[in-house]
Amino acid sequence: MSAPLVEVEGLAVRFPVHSRGLFRRRVGQIHAVDGVDLRLERGETVGLVGESGSGKTTLGRAILRAVPVSEGRIRFHLEEGEVDVLALAGERLRRFRRHMQLVFQDPYASLDPRMTVRDIIAEPLEALGLAASRAEVDERVREIAQRCRINVEYLRRFPHAFSGGQRQRIGIARALVCNPEFLVLDEPVSALDVSIQADILNLLMDLQDSFGTTYLFITHDLAVVGQIARRVAVMYLGRIVELAPTEELFQRPLHPYTRALFSAIPSLEPGRSERLVLAGEVPDPAHPPSGCRFHTRCPFARPRCREEPPELRALAPDHLVACHFAEELAP
C-alpha cells in the first residue's frame, strides 16, 4: 500500500443522554461510533455505507473535528509531517481546516440564501486568510468555479436562482477552493435526481484526477458507491463490520449484514433466488448488544456471537471482516 493520508485508530464518539425535567442529570450515553480503525490512502475514494443510524455521518464529522471525539487517534500525514488532529485546538485547529473540508448532503440548506455565489465560494479563503488581496480571492473563485462547471457570469447571483445539481456544484467548489487534501462527502447526491447524480459523480471523479484529493464518500446507496469508490467500508451500529476493495465486496460479500444489504437490492438477473432478510430493528445505540452487535438480527448467530465481540480480521488480501464464522458462511 502507498503512504496513507489519514489514519484513524480506535475512534469513539459518545453523546451523553440526560433525563428530562427541571433537574437534568446524565443517565447514559449513545455509542454513535465505537472503536473504528480506518486508513485512507492519498488520492483514493473510500465509500462508507450502512443503514440510517449506523454512525456514518458521525464518523466523517469526527475525523474533521466537527463533533467531539471521546477517544482514539486521528493522524494526517502531510508533506510537512505527521499531524495529530486531536491535539489541535483554537487557532491551530482553525488553520488546519484548510487541509480537510466537508460537502453537505442537502444543497438547499447548506448555502446561505443571503450570500452571492461568489461570496459563498470565497468564504473559506477569507476566513482562513489564504489570499493576500480581494483580486487574488476573485481569481481563485473564478478558477475553481470553472473547474466545477459553474458559469462565472453566475457568480453574482444568489442560491435561489439555481437547481439542486447546480447548488451542489457550488458546495463542491466552496469545499475545494482552499485546495484541501481530504474531503468528506456526506450523501452528496442523495437529494438529487438520478440523471443529475451521474453528472455530479463524474465531476467529483474528474476533480479528483486533477487535484489528487482523498475522498471519504458517505452514502446508503450501493449502486452509487460502486461507481466512485476504490474501497468500501460497511458500518453497523457504530462499528465497521467489513472493509474490502469495491469489486471484491460486490462479487463476494462475506459479512451477513453486507450480504443482507446486497440482497435487498432489486434485481432482474434470472435465477437469483437467494435473499437474506433481516428480522427485527436496529438496536438502541444507547444500549448496544453484548458480543457481536449484529447478533440480534443475524440469521446465523450462535452462542459465541452473543458473548464475544468479533475482531476485524483479514480473510483475503485487503478484505477485512468482523464475523466469527465468516469463512464457514461465505457464499
N, C-alpha and C positions, 0 to 999 in steps of 0.2 A: 504494500500500500504506500501511496505517496504521503508526504508530510501533511498532517491534519491542519485545518484552520481552527476548528472548535473541538474541545474535548469536555464532555460533561461526565462527572463521576458521582454516583450516589446522590443525585439531586432529589431533594424532597421539598414539597410545598404543602404546608398545612394551614388551613384557615380556622380560627377559633369559632366555636359555637357558643352563644350566650343565651341565657334564659331570658324570658320576656318579663315585663313588669317594671316597676319603679326601681327596684334594687337588682340590677342586672349582674349576673355572675357567669363566669366561664363554666360550661357544663360538658364540654367535649371539643373535638376538632375534626375537621373534614380533611381526609388524606387525598388531596387533589392529585399530587404527584408523589410517588413513594419509591425512592431508590432507583432512579433512572441513570443508566450509563449510555452515552451516545457519543459517537465520533463522526465529524463531518470533514471530509477532505476538501482541499481547495478546488473551487470550480465545479463541484458536483451538486446534484439535487437529491436530497433525501426526502421522500414522501413520508408523512406521518398520518396514519389512518386509524379509524376506530369509531365506535358509536358516540353519539352525543353524551357528554358527561364522562368520557374516558380520561380526560386530562390533557388533550392535545393542545388546546389553546393556552392553558396554564403553563405547560412545559415551554412552549415557544416564548411566551412573555417572561417566564422566569429566566431564560437564557439571556434575554435583553435587559434584565433587571427592572422590568415593568411591574412585577409583583414581588413581594418579599419572599426570600428563599429561607427555608427552615434549616437545611443542612446540605452538605455536598460541596462540590467544586465545579467551577466553570473557568476554563482556561482558553485564551485566544493566543494563537501562535502567529504573530505578525513579523514583518521584516525587521522591525526594531527590537524584537524579542518577545518572550512569553509574558502575558498579562493575566494576573489572577483577577477576574472581573468582580468577584465577591469582595475583594479587598478595596475596591474603588469606592469613593464617596464624594459627595459635594461636587466641587468644580472638576475634579479629576474624572468622575463618572460622567458628568455632562459633556466634557470634551471627548471622552472615549466613545460617545454615542455616534460620532461620525463614522465609526467602523461597523456599526450594526443598526439596521433600520427595520421598520415593520410596514407591510402593506395590509390594510384592514379589509375585512370581509364586505362591509356594506359601503359601496361607493357613494350612496346618497347621504349617509350620516357622517362619513369621515372627512368631508370637505366643508370648511366654514363658508356658509352662503353669503357672508358679508365681505369676503375677500375675492379679489380677482384671481384668475388662474396664474397670472404672473406672480402675485404675492404668495399664493399657496405653495408654488414650487420653490420660490426663493426663501421661504421661511427657515428651512434648516441651515442654509448658508449664512443667513443673517443672525440666527440665534447662536450658532457655533462660531461666528466670526471667521468664516473660511474665505471671505473675499475682502479685498482691500478697498474697493470702491463700488458704487452703485453700477457703474459701467461694467465692471467685472462680473457682478451678480447677474446683470441683464444678459451678458454674453453667455454665461453658463446656463441660464434658464432657457435661452433660445436653443442652445446646443442640445440639451437633454430633451427638450420638447420635440425637436425634430427626430431625435433617436427614438422617442416613444410615439412617433407618428401623430403628433399634435400640431395642427396648423399654427404657426407663430402669429398669424393675424388674429387668432382667438385668445391671445394671452390677456387681453384687456376685458374679456367677458367674465361673467360670474357663473358658478357651477350650475345654476338652474337652467342654463341655456344648452346643456349637454345631455346626451343619453347616458345610460348606465355604463356602457362599454367605454365611452369617451371619458367619463368620470374616473373609471378605474385606471385608464392610461395616465390621467393627471396624478392619481395617487401613486402610481408606479414611478412617474417622473419625480415627484416630491421625495420618494424614498431613495432614488438613485442620484439625486443632484449633488450630494456630497461624496459620491463615489465610495460607498461602503463595501467592505469585503464580504459581509454577511447580511442576508436578507431573510426575514421570516415572512412568509406569505400565508396569511390566515384565511383560508377558504376564499381565495381571491376571485374565483369565478362562479361560486355557488349562487350568487344573486343575479346572474346574467343568463340570457337566452343561450341555447346550445350553439347557435351559429356564432355568437359573439364570444363564447368561451374558447372556441378554436382560435379565433383571432388573438385573444389575449395570451393564450398558451404559446402560440407561435412567436408573439412579441417577446415574451419572457425568455424563450429559448434563444432568440436572436440576440437579446441584450446580454444574456449570459455568455454567449460566444464572443461578444465584443468586449465585455468588461471583466470576464472571469469571476463573476460574483458567485458565492456559495449560497444555495437556497435551502431553507427548510420549508417544505411545501405541505401545509396542513389541509387536509380535506377528508370528507367522508365518502367521496366518490372514487371507487377503484378504477373506473374507466379513465378518469382524468389523471390520476396518479400514474397509471400505466403509460401515458403519453409523455410525461415530462420527467419522471424520477429515474435515477440510476439505481438507487436502493430504496427499499420501503421498510418502515418500522410500523408494527401493529401494536396499538396500545389498548389495554383493557383495565379499567378501574385504577388508573394511576401508574401502571407498570407496562413496560414493553414486553410483549409475550413472543414476538417473532421479529426477526430482522434479517433481510436477505436481498440479494440483487433482484431487481424487478422481474426479469424474465424467469428466474428461478422460482420466485414466490408465486407467480401466476401459473406456472406449469406444475408446481409441486408444493402447495402449502402444507405445512406439517403440523401446525398447532390446530387443535379442534376449533378454536374460536376463529382463526383465519379461514379455515375450511367452511365454517358456517357463513362468514361474510361473503365468500365467493359463491356459495350455493344459493344465496338469496338473490343473486343477480339473474334476471330473466334471460333465457337463452332459447334460440331457435335451433340449436345443434341437435340433430337427430340422435336418438339413442341415449341422451343424457337423462338418467333416471335417479342417480344418487343425489339426495338432498339432505343436508344436516340442519335440522330445525332445533332451535334453542328453546328450552322451556323457562318460564319464569321471567322476572325482571332483573335489571342490573341492580346489584346490592347497594345499600346505602353507603356512600363513601365515608360517612362518619362512623360507621361500624362495619368495616370490611371483614369478609370471612377469614377464618384462620386457614393456614396452609395455602394451597393454590386458590387465588381469588376467583378463578373461573369454575371451581368445582361445583358450585351450587347450580350451574346451568349446563355443565358438561355431561353429555350422554355416556361418556367413557370413564367417569370419575370412579376412583377406588378409595379404600380407607387411607392409603398413604397421601392421597391428594388433599384430604381434609386436615392432615396433621403437619405435613412438611411442605414449606414453600419451595417450588422448583427454581433452580438457578437458570439463567440464560446461558446456554451452552451450545457449542458448535456441533452440529450433526453432519455438516458438509462444509466445504470451503466457503467462508463468508456467510454461512447460513446458520443463524443462531435461533434457538427455540427454548422457551421456558415451559417444558412439559416433561413429567417423569417418564411417560410412556410413548413419546413421540416416535421412536423407532418402530415400536410394535404396532402403532396405529397408523403409520404412514400409508397413504394410498398407493 
